[in-house]
């Protein structure tokens, strides 16, 4: 089976497509300023854009894993998520607290989607 890779860098690919399954690398805001709700909104737009490049969309997301640097921001992140999430096609999801590569990053989201 063919494996496609998008935006291959020195350490990772931003997306890997195997059959009809799409694996996105963890997405964070390119400009880590603002609060967690704002960063979440930017990250979700990045996910929309990347899924479109993979011939998919947020309605096809199977699973999302959300990393927060501080669970105190859960409600603010969740408001941005609820405003964006496809109501008829909500994916399975987990939210965990984790240290991210830079202190300015407040949220990182990884998704698996179908094509």
N, CA, C and O of each residue as an XYZ file, in Angstrom:
460
protein
N       0.845     -1.172      0.000
C       0.000      0.000      0.000
C       0.893      1.240      0.000
O       1.942      1.269      0.644
N       0.463      2.245     -0.724
C       1.226      3.482     -0.850
C       1.058      4.343      0.402
O      -0.036      4.459      0.954
N       2.166      4.941      0.835
C       2.150      5.887      1.951
C       2.557      7.242      1.392
O       3.617      7.374      0.781
N       1.711      8.255      1.602
C       2.002      9.618      1.161
C       2.433     10.432      2.371
O       1.911     10.242      3.470
N       3.382     11.338      2.174
C       3.843     12.203      3.256
C       3.824     13.650      2.763
O       4.318     13.950      1.676
N       3.260     14.529      3.559
C       3.193     15.953      3.219
C       4.116     16.745      4.132
O       4.244     16.458      5.322
N       4.751     17.743      3.546
C       5.607     18.661      4.296
C       6.638     17.905      5.138
O       6.709     18.054      6.358
N       7.414     17.106      4.457
C       8.444     16.313      5.119
C       9.577     17.245      5.542
O      10.135     17.975      4.723
N       9.903     17.209      6.809
C      10.973     18.041      7.342
C      12.135     17.188      7.806
O      12.238     16.008      7.472
N      12.991     17.797      8.567
C      14.172     17.104      9.079
C      13.802     16.014     10.087
O      14.460     14.976     10.158
N      12.726     16.264     10.877
C      12.352     15.313     11.929
C      11.001     14.643     11.723
O      10.805     13.507     12.156
N      10.057     15.332     11.064
C       8.699     14.793     10.943
C       8.074     15.162      9.600
O       8.579     16.016      8.870
N       6.972     14.500      9.298
C       6.075     14.907      8.222
C       4.862     15.532      8.898
O       4.415     15.039      9.934
N       4.323     16.607      8.334
C       3.147     17.240      8.952
C       1.911     16.372      8.801
O       0.991     16.443      9.616
N       1.889     15.536      7.738
C       0.770     14.618      7.540
C       1.284     13.368      6.859
O       2.169     13.428      6.004
N       0.719     12.227      7.246
C       1.029     10.947      6.611
C      -0.302     10.304      6.264
O      -1.195     10.200      7.105
N      -0.422      9.873      5.013
C      -1.650      9.239      4.540
C      -1.333      7.798      4.187
O      -0.448      7.522      3.376
N      -2.066      6.882      4.805
C      -1.913      5.447      4.555
C      -3.297      4.911      4.209
O      -4.175      4.846      5.070
N      -3.491      4.531      2.960
C      -4.822      4.122      2.531
C      -5.763      5.309      2.645
O      -5.507      6.366      2.068
N      -6.837      5.140      3.377
C      -7.788      6.221      3.590
C      -7.705      6.806      4.987
O      -8.657      7.429      5.458
N      -6.568      6.611      5.659
C      -6.370      7.158      7.001
C      -5.297      8.236      6.957
O      -4.235      8.050      6.364
N      -5.590      9.358      7.588
C      -4.690     10.507      7.624
C      -4.229     10.722      9.065
O      -5.046     10.794      9.982
N      -2.937     10.822      9.251
C      -2.342     11.078     10.558
C      -1.681     12.451     10.492
O      -0.747     12.656      9.717
N      -2.159     13.381     11.294
C      -1.533     14.696     11.350
C      -0.588     14.761     12.535
O      -0.903     14.278     13.623
N       0.565     15.358     12.317
C       1.486     15.625     13.429
C       0.823     16.642     14.351
O      -0.118     17.328     13.954
N       1.310     16.734     15.565
C       0.779     17.714     16.500
C       0.873     19.115     15.912
O       1.922     19.524     15.415
N      -0.235     19.843     15.975
C      -0.301     21.185     15.415
C      -0.352     22.212     16.547
O      -1.157     22.108     17.472
N       0.521     23.194     16.445
C       0.550     24.315     17.391
C       0.496     25.596     16.570
O       0.702     25.569     15.356
N       0.224     26.692     17.214
C       0.161     27.958     16.506
C       1.557     28.357     16.014
O       2.537     28.145     16.728
N       1.666     28.925     14.820
C       2.987     29.359     14.345
C       3.495     30.594     15.079
O       4.695     30.867     15.089
N       2.579     31.338     15.691
C       2.938     32.548     16.428
C       2.331     32.437     17.822
O       1.212     32.898     18.046
N       3.060     31.827     18.765
C       2.479     31.518     20.076
C       2.300     32.724     20.986
O       3.016     32.897     21.973
N       1.325     33.550     20.626
C       0.951     34.680     21.484
C      -0.532     34.550     21.794
O      -1.243     33.783     21.146
N      -0.986     35.284     22.763
C      -2.398     35.266     23.095
C      -2.750     34.171     24.082
O      -1.893     33.435     24.571
N      -4.045     34.090     24.355
C      -4.525     33.131     25.338
C      -4.800     31.767     24.698
O      -4.649     31.590     23.490
N      -5.199     30.828     25.517
C      -5.395     29.460     25.038
C      -6.554     29.356     24.044
O      -6.487     28.571     23.099
N      -7.611     30.140     24.249
C      -8.732     30.107     23.303
C      -8.279     30.595     21.929
O      -8.620     29.995     20.909
N      -7.514     31.677     21.905
C      -7.010     32.198     20.640
C      -6.060     31.231     19.959
O      -6.153     31.017     18.751
N      -5.137     30.638     20.732
C      -4.220     29.669     20.149
C      -4.980     28.449     19.631
O      -4.645     27.918     18.572
N      -5.992     28.003     20.361
C      -6.782     26.848     19.926
C      -7.473     27.148     18.606
O      -7.491     26.302     17.711
N      -8.037     28.330     18.472
C      -8.706     28.716     17.227
C      -7.735     28.683     16.050
O      -8.081     28.196     14.973
N      -6.529     29.194     16.248
C      -5.514     29.181     15.188
C      -5.138     27.743     14.825
O      -5.032     27.408     13.645
N      -4.940     26.905     15.823
C      -4.566     25.507     15.584
C      -5.677     24.779     14.830
O      -5.393     24.010     13.912
N      -6.919     25.007     15.198
C      -8.026     24.334     14.511
C      -8.108     24.768     13.049
O      -8.447     23.961     12.184
N      -7.804     26.026     12.767
C      -7.761     26.478     11.370
C      -6.628     25.787     10.616
O      -6.792     25.404      9.457
N      -5.473     25.626     11.276
C      -4.363     24.891     10.645
C      -4.781     23.460     10.319
O      -4.444     22.933      9.258
N      -5.518     22.836     11.236
C      -5.996     21.468     11.003
C      -6.952     21.446      9.816
O      -6.852     20.564      8.963
N      -7.882     22.406      9.748
C      -8.784     22.495      8.593
C      -7.994     22.581      7.292
O      -8.276     21.860      6.335
N      -7.003     23.470      7.267
C      -6.203     23.672      6.054
C      -5.420     22.422      5.674
O      -5.374     22.053      4.500
N      -4.812     21.777      6.641
C      -4.014     20.586      6.365
C      -4.903     19.424      5.915
O      -4.540     18.691      4.995
N      -6.045     19.251      6.545
C      -6.968     18.193      6.119
C      -7.461     18.434      4.700
O      -7.609     17.484      3.931
N      -7.715     19.683      4.341
C      -8.141     20.000      2.968
C      -7.068     19.584      1.967
O      -7.386     19.073      0.893
N      -5.817     19.798      2.306
C      -4.719     19.377      1.426
C      -4.663     17.854      1.282
O      -4.112     17.335      0.311
N      -5.236     17.148      2.254
C      -5.266     15.678      2.238
C      -6.597     15.150      1.686
O      -6.900     13.965      1.823
N      -7.381     16.026      1.068
C      -8.705     15.661      0.537
C      -9.638     15.163      1.631
O     -10.328     14.158      1.456
N      -9.658     15.863      2.755
C     -10.522     15.503      3.872
C     -11.023     16.790      4.523
O     -10.794     17.885      4.008
N     -11.705     16.649      5.653
C     -12.204     17.805      6.389
C     -12.516     17.387      7.825
O     -12.410     16.212      8.174
N     -12.899     18.354      8.649
C     -13.103     18.075     10.065
C     -14.226     17.083     10.332
O     -14.252     16.467     11.398
N     -15.146     16.911      9.404
C     -16.206     15.914      9.570
C     -15.667     14.486      9.500
O     -16.349     13.539      9.892
N     -14.460     14.339      9.006
C     -13.843     13.022      8.843
C     -12.871     12.683      9.975
O     -12.251     11.620      9.952
N     -12.730     13.566     10.962
C     -11.801     13.302     12.066
C     -12.335     12.147     12.904
O     -13.486     12.153     13.341
N     -11.478     11.166     13.115
C     -11.823      9.995     13.918
C     -11.440     10.188     15.379
O     -12.172      9.787     16.284
N     -10.276     10.811     15.597
C      -9.724     10.933     16.945
C      -8.899     12.201     17.040
O      -8.164     12.539     16.113
N      -9.018     12.906     18.160
C      -8.198     14.081     18.429
C      -7.577     13.943     19.808
O      -8.239     13.559     20.773
N      -6.304     14.260     19.880
C      -5.612     14.295     21.170
C      -5.138     15.726     21.379
O      -4.406     16.281     20.559
N      -5.567     16.311     22.488
C      -5.259     17.704     22.783
C      -4.322     17.756     23.980
O      -4.606     17.197     25.039
N      -3.198     18.439     23.788
C      -2.228     18.642     24.862
C      -2.330     20.082     25.334
O      -2.209     21.011     24.536
N      -2.550     20.268     26.621
C      -2.586     21.594     27.227
C      -1.417     21.723     28.195
O      -1.078     20.771     28.897
N      -0.805     22.894     28.230
C       0.283     23.076     29.190
C      -0.247     23.215     30.605
O       0.477     22.983     31.572
N      -1.519     23.596     30.725
C      -2.122     23.777     32.051
C      -3.611     23.475     31.943
O      -4.319     24.131     31.179
N      -4.091     22.497     32.692
C      -5.504     22.122     32.645
C      -6.418     23.243     33.129
O      -7.632     23.166     32.945
N      -5.861     24.273     33.738
C      -6.673     25.428     34.124
C      -7.276     26.099     32.888
O      -8.279     26.804     32.996
N      -6.676     25.885     31.726
C      -7.186     26.453     30.484
C      -8.193     25.571     29.772
O      -8.616     25.896     28.662
N      -8.588     24.459     30.386
C      -9.488     23.491     29.737
C     -10.791     24.138     29.261
O     -11.193     23.935     28.115
N     -11.448     24.902     30.112
C     -12.735     25.491     29.728
C     -12.591     26.464     28.561
O     -13.424     26.468     27.655
N     -11.544     27.288     28.572
C     -11.331     28.237     27.472
C     -11.005     27.506     26.176
O     -11.519     27.870     25.118
N     -10.159     26.481     26.244
C      -9.863     25.669     25.059
C     -11.144     25.018     24.562
O     -11.415     25.003     23.361
N     -11.926     24.485     25.484
C     -13.128     23.752     25.114
C     -14.155     24.659     24.433
O     -14.871     24.201     23.543
N     -14.243     25.918     24.823
C     -15.160     26.846     24.151
C     -14.773     27.003     22.682
O     -15.642     27.010     21.809
N     -13.483     27.129     22.407
C     -13.030     27.234     21.013
C     -13.312     25.936     20.264
O     -13.740     25.959     19.110
N     -13.069     24.799     20.926
C     -13.326     23.493     20.310
C     -14.804     23.339     19.970
O     -15.141     22.951     18.851
N     -15.688     23.638     20.917
C     -17.132     23.466     20.711
C     -17.624     24.362     19.575
O     -18.485     23.948     18.798
N     -17.099     25.569     19.467
C     -17.496     26.467     18.381
C     -17.080     25.922     17.012
O     -17.740     26.194     16.009
N     -15.998     25.160     16.970
C     -15.444     24.642     15.717
C     -15.899     23.231     15.389
O     -16.091     22.909     14.217
N     -16.072     22.397     16.373
C     -16.288     20.957     16.175
C     -17.555     20.675     15.375
O     -18.581     21.325     15.571
N     -17.473     19.696     14.470
C     -18.627     19.344     13.633
C     -19.679     18.590     14.450
O     -19.494     17.414     14.766
N     -20.761     19.252     14.787
C     -21.765     18.680     15.692
C     -22.291     17.307     15.272
O     -22.455     16.441     16.132
N     -22.558     17.077     13.995
C     -23.080     15.742     13.665
C     -21.996     14.668     13.601
O     -22.300     13.480     13.503
N     -20.734     15.086     13.657
C     -19.647     14.118     13.449
C     -18.525     14.319     14.461
O     -17.353     14.362     14.086
N     -18.871     14.441     15.734
C     -17.846     14.655     16.759
C     -16.908     13.454     16.843
O     -17.364     12.312     16.888
N     -15.599     13.707     16.864
C     -14.648     12.599     16.967
C     -14.478     12.144     18.413
O     -14.890     12.831     19.347
N     -13.871     10.987     18.577
C     -13.384     10.600     19.904
C     -12.280     11.601     20.250
O     -11.605     12.115     19.358
N     -12.098     11.877     21.538
C     -11.131     12.913     21.919
C     -10.591     12.648     23.309
O     -11.280     12.113     24.177
N      -9.343     13.036     23.497
C      -8.749     13.022     24.832
C      -8.015     14.336     25.033
O      -7.507     14.930     24.082
N      -7.966     14.780     26.271
C      -7.238     16.003     26.623
C      -6.295     15.660     27.766
O      -6.709     15.096     28.778
N      -5.024     16.006     27.594
C      -4.035     15.734     28.622
C      -3.205     16.986     28.885
O      -3.083     17.860     28.026
N      -2.646     17.056     30.070
C      -1.722     18.134     30.404
C      -0.309     17.646     30.087
O       0.082     16.538     30.453
N       0.445     18.504     29.397
C       1.798     18.107     28.996
C       2.675     19.339     28.818
O       2.185     20.435     28.545
N       3.968     19.142     28.978
C       4.909     20.202     28.633
C       5.067     20.190     27.118
O       5.211     19.129     26.510
N       5.040     21.360     26.520
C       5.202     21.481     25.078
C       6.591     22.035     24.780
O       7.261     22.531     25.686
N       7.036     21.959     23.524
C       8.420     22.324     23.196
C       8.848     23.733     23.595
O      10.009     23.962     23.932
N       7.905     24.675     23.556
C       8.225     26.045     23.965
C       7.202     26.484     25.001
O       6.027     26.130     24.904
N       7.633     27.239     25.974
C       6.742     27.686     27.051
C       5.583     28.534     26.529
O       4.527     28.591     27.159
N       5.770     29.192     25.382
C       4.725     30.056     24.826
C       3.560     29.253     24.247
O       2.445     29.764     24.133
N       3.823     27.985     23.880
C       2.757     27.141     23.341
C       1.841     26.710     24.482
O       2.298     26.148     25.478
N       0.552     26.977     24.331
C      -0.418     26.608     25.361
C      -1.215     25.372     24.977
O      -1.783     24.706     25.842
N      -1.262     25.055     23.674
C      -2.063     23.933     23.190
C      -1.417     23.345     21.932
O      -0.849     24.058     21.105
N      -1.524     22.036     21.821
C      -1.111     21.316     20.618
C      -2.160     20.242     20.374
O      -2.597     19.572     21.310
N      -2.565     20.075     19.115
C      -3.614     19.109     18.789
C      -3.130     18.173     17.696
O      -2.593     18.608     16.678
N      -3.330     16.883     17.923
C      -2.997     15.838     16.962
C      -4.300     15.168     16.555
O      -5.149     14.903     17.407
N      -4.472     14.888     15.260
C      -5.689     14.207     14.829
C      -5.381     13.055     13.884
O      -4.360     13.022     13.197
N      -6.309     12.121     13.886
C      -6.358     11.040     12.911
C      -7.690     11.178     12.206
O      -8.726     11.318     12.857
N      -7.678     11.141     10.901
C      -8.910     11.349     10.132
C      -9.006     10.347      8.979
O      -8.023      9.719      8.587
N     -10.205     10.225      8.462
C     -10.433      9.412      7.271
C     -10.460     10.351      6.058
O     -10.700     11.553      6.175
N     -10.208      9.763      4.915
C     -10.299     10.550      3.675
C     -11.691     10.487      3.132
O     -11.975     11.084      2.093
